Amino acid sequence: MAMEEKSVSAVKDKAEGYFSKGRFKEALEAYESIRPYSGKDPRIVLRIGDICRKMGKNDEAVNAYKQAANVFILQGFVTKAIGVCKIIMDIDPSQTAVQQKIAELYSKKGFVAKGEKSPQVVQGVKPAEAATEQAAKFPRTPLFSDLTKDELLAIIGKVKHHIISPGVFIFREGDKGDSIYIINSGTVDIIGKDKKGHDVTLATLKEGDFFGEFGFFSNAKREASVRGSSPVSILEIIKGDVDAIIEKHKRVAVVLFDFYKERVVDRLMALSPIFEPLTPADRKTVLARLTSQKFEQGVNIVKEGEVGDTMYLIKTGEVNVWVQDPAKGKVVMATLSEGDFFGEIALATARPRVANVTAVTNTELILFSRPMIKDILVKYPAVKNVLEDVIKTRVAGVIKIKGLQSAALV
């Protein structure tokens, strides 16, 4: 580490010591002495904003936060810039120029358009040269980088910003899953239960990680709890707000579907015995070919006797798999919900469907076509063995109908 960096680091440590003791005047003086270095480290002016806000100097806090937002934008950290934007808006709701600038710079899939000049900064604030040099190209941020300027501006306007203390739960297992969260800074623990009902840390997520997307997309309840393990800054995107945005910006639904495939379907495929042999790159190729289809409550999705050329993944909703017994009438073999696959047997064997599938609720399905599966089998012959094992397991609970053996799943 260069002597200059060591000196800056030492001043920051000293300033944080003052801050932790409530000596805000001394902390502010220390941070102001290294403010020229904020072009490389925007956390300096971010902290100056925090201190000024604590001291009731809101105008100075806004100016410091604006400078931090500029540098974050120019370095390509869009979620951090949005977080700072939300702090500014809390202090002064009229400061809309900051969120407008984020939307302008983060259009066109995360890159400044060819031929455009270097982006302007928020009026009245000059970022350091070190940050300006990085303005020509941004790193891709999941979800945000795929939005146009107007779409991103609409999202920014609805995003919620939260500061969570260590030990505080953001949500608990069983809660309604209607938000996606992005970590701006700090860490959170994913908490599950062991066999005795005690809390167990399943994973720790850090800056830049998303969580909560499965519940957001599937309307399912939370399968685990999330708790702050350090002071954490998070952004929250609420499903109801996004639905309202989609009414005006239809393409946002397409961007969200691509995000869903990347974040949720890819994980489900990785956990599925059928797709486990695939490399991440090959899963990505499959994901690009997936489409979706919606079915209203009561509609038959699959009918007994028809040709089976599609496998399905349930994105939202619930379905019944059933057969018609001459003696008993309609017999429900299984009820499936979000994250479950069905239809792989007919797809793998090319035999007609041997059961019916009906939407219990309004349902959205992800479609895996026969050509797609054939391509996988050519490259991964082991998948055929996995499919055969799945079929054997599924038909273990067969019943006789009309002299045929009918699987629990189609």
C-alpha positions in Angstrom: 0.0 0.0 0.0 1.4 3.5 -0.9 2.2 5.9 1.9 -0.6 8.2 0.7 -3.2 5.4 1.0 -1.9 4.5 4.4 -2.2 8.1 5.5 -5.8 8.3 4.2 -6.6 5.0 5.9 -5.2 6.2 9.2 -7.3 9.4 9.0 -10.4 7.4 8.3 -9.7 5.2 11.3 -9.2 8.2 13.5 -12.4 9.8 12.2 -14.4 6.7 12.8 -13.2 6.6 16.3 -14.5 10.1 16.8 -17.8 9.2 15.1 -18.4 6.2 17.3 -18.0 8.4 20.4 -20.4 11.0 19.1 -17.6 13.5 18.6 -19.1 14.6 15.3 -17.2 17.9 15.0 -13.8 16.2 15.2 -15.0 13.4 12.9 -16.1 15.9 10.3 -12.8 17.8 10.4 -10.9 14.6 9.9 -13.0 13.5 7.0 -12.9 16.9 5.4 -9.1 16.8 5.5 -9.2 13.7 3.1 -12.1 14.8 1.0 -9.9 15.3 -2.1 -9.4 11.6 -2.2 -13.1 10.9 -2.5 -12.8 10.4 -6.2 -11.2 7.1 -5.5 -13.2 6.3 -2.4 -16.7 7.8 -2.4 -17.3 6.5 1.1 -15.4 9.5 2.4 -18.0 12.0 1.2 -20.7 9.5 2.0 -19.6 9.6 5.7 -19.3 13.4 5.6 -23.0 13.4 4.6 -23.9 11.1 7.4 -22.0 13.3 9.9 -23.6 16.5 8.6 -27.0 14.9 8.9 -26.3 13.9 12.5 -25.3 17.5 13.2 -28.5 18.9 11.5 -26.6 20.4 8.6 -28.9 19.1 6.0 -27.8 21.3 3.1 -24.2 20.3 3.6 -25.3 16.7 4.0 -27.1 16.8 0.6 -24.1 18.3 -1.1 -21.8 15.6 0.2 -24.3 12.8 -0.7 -24.6 14.3 -4.2 -20.9 14.1 -4.6 -20.9 10.5 -3.4 -23.7 9.6 -5.8 -21.8 11.1 -8.7 -18.7 9.1 -8.0 -20.7 5.9 -7.5 -22.5 6.5 -10.8 -19.2 7.2 -12.7 -17.6 4.1 -11.2 -20.6 2.0 -12.3 -22.1 1.1 -8.9 -25.7 1.8 -9.7 -27.3 0.2 -6.7 -25.0 2.3 -4.4 -25.9 5.4 -6.3 -29.6 4.6 -5.9 -29.2 4.1 -2.2 -27.5 7.5 -1.8 -30.2 9.0 -4.0 -32.9 7.7 -1.6 -31.1 9.2 1.4 -31.0 12.6 -0.4 -34.7 12.3 -1.3 -35.5 11.6 2.4 -33.8 14.9 3.3 -35.1 16.9 0.4 -37.8 15.3 -1.8 -37.3 18.1 -4.4 -33.8 16.7 -5.3 -35.0 14.7 -8.3 -31.9 15.6 -10.5 -29.9 12.8 -8.8 -32.3 10.0 -9.8 -32.7 11.5 -13.3 -28.9 11.3 -13.7 -28.7 7.7 -12.6 -31.3 6.8 -15.2 -29.5 8.7 -17.9 -26.1 7.1 -17.3 -27.4 3.6 -16.7 -29.3 3.1 -19.9 -28.5 0.9 -22.9 -27.5 -2.2 -20.9 -25.1 -0.6 -18.6 -22.9 1.2 -21.2 -22.7 4.8 -22.4 -23.9 4.8 -26.0 -21.3 4.9 -28.7 -20.5 8.4 -29.9 -21.9 10.1 -26.8 -19.7 12.5 -24.8 -18.7 11.7 -21.3 -21.7 12.1 -19.1 -22.4 15.3 -17.2 -22.6 15.2 -13.4 -25.3 16.4 -11.1 -25.4 20.2 -11.2 -23.1 22.0 -8.8 -20.9 19.0 -8.0 -17.6 18.0 -9.7 -16.4 14.5 -9.3 -12.7 13.8 -9.1 -10.7 12.9 -12.3 -10.2 9.4 -11.1 -13.9 8.7 -11.2 -14.4 10.6 -14.5 -11.9 8.3 -16.2 -14.1 5.3 -15.4 -17.3 6.9 -16.9 -16.8 5.5 -20.4 -17.9 2.0 -19.5 -20.0 0.5 -16.7 -20.0 -3.0 -15.2 -23.2 -4.8 -15.8 -25.6 -4.9 -12.9 -28.2 -7.6 -12.9 -31.7 -6.3 -13.7 -30.9 -2.6 -13.7 -28.5 -2.7 -16.7 -31.2 -4.2 -18.9 -33.6 -1.3 -18.4 -33.9 1.7 -20.7 -33.5 5.2 -19.2 -37.3 5.8 -18.7 -37.8 2.3 -17.3 -34.9 2.6 -14.8 -36.1 6.1 -13.7 -39.6 4.5 -13.0 -37.9 1.8 -10.9 -35.7 4.2 -9.0 -38.7 6.2 -8.1 -40.3 3.2 -6.4 -37.3 1.6 -4.8 -37.2 1.7 -1.0 -34.0 2.1 1.0 -33.5 0.6 4.4 -30.7 0.7 7.0 -30.8 -2.5 9.1 -29.0 -3.0 12.4 -27.1 -6.2 13.3 -29.5 -8.9 14.6 -32.6 -7.4 13.1 -34.7 -9.6 10.8 -35.5 -8.3 7.3 -38.1 -11.0 6.9 -38.9 -14.4 8.6 -39.6 -17.8 7.2 -43.3 -18.0 6.3 -43.7 -14.3 5.6 -45.3 -13.3 2.3 -42.7 -13.0 -0.4 -43.4 -9.8 -2.3 -40.1 -8.0 -2.4 -36.6 -8.4 -4.0 -33.7 -7.0 -2.0 -30.2 -5.9 -3.1 -27.4 -5.4 -0.5 -25.8 -2.0 -0.9 -23.3 -2.5 1.9 -22.8 -4.8 4.9 -23.8 -8.5 5.2 -26.9 -10.5 6.0 -27.3 -14.1 7.2 -29.8 -16.6 5.6 -31.3 -18.4 8.6 -33.0 -21.8 8.6 -34.1 -24.3 11.3 -32.4 -27.5 12.3 -34.3 -30.6 13.3 -34.7 -29.3 16.9 -36.1 -26.0 15.7 -32.9 -24.0 16.4 -31.8 -21.2 14.1 -28.9 -22.2 11.8 -27.0 -19.9 9.4 -27.3 -21.4 5.9 -25.3 -18.7 4.1 -24.0 -15.1 4.4 -24.7 -12.6 1.6 -22.6 -9.5 1.0 -22.6 -6.3 -1.0 -24.1 -6.6 -4.4 -26.0 -9.8 -3.7 -29.8 -10.2 -4.4 -32.2 -12.1 -2.2 -35.9 -12.8 -1.9 -36.4 -13.2 -5.7 -38.0 -16.6 -5.5 -40.9 -15.4 -3.3 -41.2 -12.2 -5.4 -41.7 -14.1 -8.7 -43.7 -17.1 -7.4 -45.9 -15.4 -4.8 -44.6 -18.1 -2.4 -44.0 -17.6 1.3 -40.4 -17.1 2.5 -38.6 -20.4 2.8 -36.0 -19.0 5.2 -35.3 -15.9 7.4 -32.9 -13.1 6.6 -31.1 -11.2 9.4 -28.6 -8.4 9.4 -25.2 -9.7 10.5 -23.6 -6.2 10.3 -25.0 -2.7 9.8 -26.5 -3.2 6.3 -27.9 -0.9 3.7 -30.4 -2.6 1.4 -32.7 -1.6 -1.5 -36.2 -3.1 -1.7 -38.3 -3.5 -4.9 -41.9 -4.3 -4.0 -43.9 -6.5 -6.4 -47.0 -4.2 -6.3 -44.9 -1.2 -7.3 -43.3 -3.1 -10.2 -46.7 -4.3 -11.4 -47.8 -0.7 -11.6 -44.7 0.2 -13.6 -45.4 -2.6 -16.0 -48.8 -1.1 -16.8 -46.9 1.9 -18.3 -43.7 0.2 -19.3 -44.6 -3.2 -20.8 -41.0 -4.2 -21.6 -40.2 -4.2 -17.9 -42.0 -7.5 -17.7 -39.6 -9.0 -20.3 -36.6 -7.7 -18.4 -38.0 -9.3 -15.2 -38.6 -12.6 -16.9 -35.0 -12.7 -18.1 -33.9 -11.8 -14.6 -36.2 -14.6 -13.2 -34.7 -17.1 -15.6 -31.2 -16.1 -14.6 -31.7 -15.9 -10.8 -34.5 -18.5 -10.1 -34.8 -21.0 -13.0 -31.0 -21.4 -13.2 -30.9 -22.3 -9.5 -33.8 -24.8 -9.9 -32.1 -26.4 -12.8 -28.8 -26.7 -10.9 -30.7 -28.5 -8.1 -32.7 -30.8 -10.4 -31.3 -34.3 -11.0 -32.2 -33.9 -14.6 -30.1 -30.9 -15.3 -27.4 -31.4 -12.7 -24.8 -32.7 -15.3 -25.0 -29.4 -17.3 -22.3 -26.8 -16.9 -23.3 -23.3 -16.0 -22.6 -22.2 -19.5 -24.9 -24.9 -21.0 -27.6 -24.0 -18.5 -27.4 -20.4 -19.7 -27.9 -21.6 -23.3 -31.0 -23.5 -22.2 -32.3 -20.5 -20.3 -32.1 -18.3 -23.4 -34.5 -20.7 -25.2 -37.1 -20.9 -22.5 -40.6 -19.3 -22.9 -43.5 -19.0 -20.6 -47.3 -19.5 -20.9 -50.2 -18.6 -18.6 -53.2 -20.8 -17.8 -56.4 -19.6 -16.0 -57.8 -21.5 -13.1 -59.6 -24.7 -14.2 -57.9 -25.0 -17.6 -56.5 -28.4 -18.6 -52.8 -27.9 -19.3 -52.1 -31.5 -20.3 -54.7 -34.1 -21.4 -54.4 -37.8 -21.2 -53.6 -39.5 -24.6 -52.2 -36.4 -26.3 -48.6 -36.3 -27.6 -46.2 -35.2 -25.0 -43.6 -32.8 -26.4 -43.1 -30.3 -23.6 -41.8 -30.4 -20.0 -43.0 -27.7 -17.6 -41.7 -25.8 -14.6 -44.2 -24.1 -12.4 -43.3 -20.4 -12.1 -46.5 -19.4 -10.2 -49.7 -21.1 -9.2 -50.7 -24.7 -8.5 -51.8 -27.7 -10.6 -53.4 -31.1 -10.0 -52.2 -34.2 -11.8 -55.1 -36.6 -12.1 -56.5 -39.6 -13.9 -60.0 -40.9 -14.5 -60.7 -44.2 -12.7 -63.8 -46.1 -14.0 -64.8 -47.0 -10.5 -63.7 -44.0 -8.4 -64.0 -41.3 -11.0 -61.4 -38.5 -10.9 -58.4 -39.4 -8.8 -55.8 -36.7 -8.0 -52.3 -38.2 -8.1 -50.4 -35.2 -7.0 -50.7 -31.5 -6.4 -47.7 -29.4 -7.6 -46.7 -25.8 -7.0 -44.0 -23.2 -7.6 -40.6 -24.8 -8.5 -42.0 -28.2 -9.4 -41.4 -29.9 -12.8 -43.9 -32.1 -14.6 -44.2 -33.6 -18.1 -40.7 -35.1 -18.2 -41.9 -38.7 -18.6 -43.8 -38.1 -21.9 -41.0 -35.9 -23.1 -38.3 -38.5 -22.4 -40.3 -41.6 -23.7 -42.2 -40.0 -26.6 -45.3 -41.9 -25.4 -48.7 -40.2 -25.1 -49.6 -38.4 -21.9 -50.9 -40.9 -19.4 -52.6 -38.4 -17.0 -54.2 -35.0 -17.0 -52.9 -31.7 -15.5 -55.3 -29.0 -14.5 -54.6 -25.5 -13.1 -55.9 -25.2 -9.6 -55.2 -21.5 -9.6 -54.1 -19.0 -12.3 -50.8 -20.5 -13.3 -47.7 -19.5 -15.2 -45.4 -22.2 -16.6 -41.9 -22.2 -18.1 -41.7 -24.5 -21.2 -38.9 -26.9 -22.0 -39.4 -28.2 -25.6 -38.4 -31.6 -27.0 -35.7 -30.2 -29.3 -34.1 -28.5 -26.3 -34.0 -31.7 -24.3 -32.7 -33.6 -27.4 -29.8 -31.2 -27.7 -29.0 -31.8 -24.0 -29.1 -35.6 -24.5 -26.7 -35.4 -27.4 -24.2 -33.5 -25.4 -24.9 -35.2 -22.0 -25.8 -38.9 -22.5 -25.8 -39.2 -18.7 -29.0 -37.1 -18.6 -30.8 -40.0 -20.3 -29.9 -42.3 -17.4 -31.1 -39.7 -14.9 -34.4 -39.4 -16.8 -34.8 -43.1 -16.8 -34.2 -43.2 -13.0 -36.7 -40.4 -12.5 -39.3 -42.3 -14.5 -38.7 -45.5 -12.5 -39.2 -43.6 -9.3 -42.3 -41.8 -10.5 -44.0 -45.0 -11.8 -43.3 -46.8 -8.5 -46.7 -45.5 -7.4 -48.7 -46.5 -10.4 -52.3 -47.5 -10.6 -54.2 -49.5 -13.2 -56.6 -47.6 -15.4 -58.2 -49.1 -18.4 -55.5 -51.8 -18.4 -52.7 -49.2 -18.6 -50.0 -48.4 -16.1 -50.3 -44.7 -15.3 -47.5 -42.7 -13.7 -48.0 -40.3 -10.8 -46.7 -37.6 -13.0 -47.1 -37.2 -16.8 
